[in-house]
């Protein structure tokens, strides 16, 4: 199902505020109500402020994270955990939602280990955004994906000079982050595929947020542009106004933050990349947020 059809199906309930649980069985309704409460209880308040966004510590060598630039953010809330596959699938069940990734069901069937219910959700940007909007509809809060600036500010514990989103800003294998993925070129197939850990496996950063380094990379709200950091506004930036289109997938590029379980050293708080909004990757998940002023 393409993105326009998905949004068309969700639009009436998003606009009117009517529940989309009514057509489901009582079993799924009650589980969904519990899940919404649990998701909202996991929102952490982040006091806004000023910080140098981008790569002030020189922790990432890519062009994407340069130059550092001043950003000022209002207060907001962000989830302490990545959304799990089990909660994402419950959302799809109660909302009648189908992923925007064309072969999502086949991928789930072929990669059952990665689609375990306690692991971070495998979702396209469109899927992640739809989940957060649905959560907002059910909770009465203006829930969305976090902006890129909000994500980095939170990962760095309100903009502190932290290379990794760990208790002390250090990456210690098996203690503060998952260990390096070891690969031997002499290994013979079938190869063991690396997996993320269940959210909350390792200690949180100083403001209580888990897995913003070293687990799944995460979608954020912004369109992607390589030179956006040179053009970013200071107050509450929300990314470029116009998308860059990936012609192969006919989909806009969105920003992905934080690195993932495949790359131990690259899981810094400033690691930044892009991906087409309609593609689901085993290495990319998400968490939701909302502005406290809305």
Secondary structure, DSSP 8 states (H G I E B T S, - for coil): --HHHHHHHHHHHHHH---S-TTS-HHHHHHHHHHHHHHHHTEEEE--EEEEES-TT----SGGG-S-EEEEE--EEEESS--BHHHHHHHHHHHT---SSTTHHHHHHH-TTTT-TTSB----HHHHHHHHHHHHHHHTS--EE--HHHHHHHHTTTT-S-SSSSTTS---BTTTB-------TT--SS--------TTSS---TTS---SSSS-EEEEEEE--TTHHHH--SBS----SS--EETTTTEEEEEEES--TT-STT--TT-EEEEETT---TTEE--EEEETT-
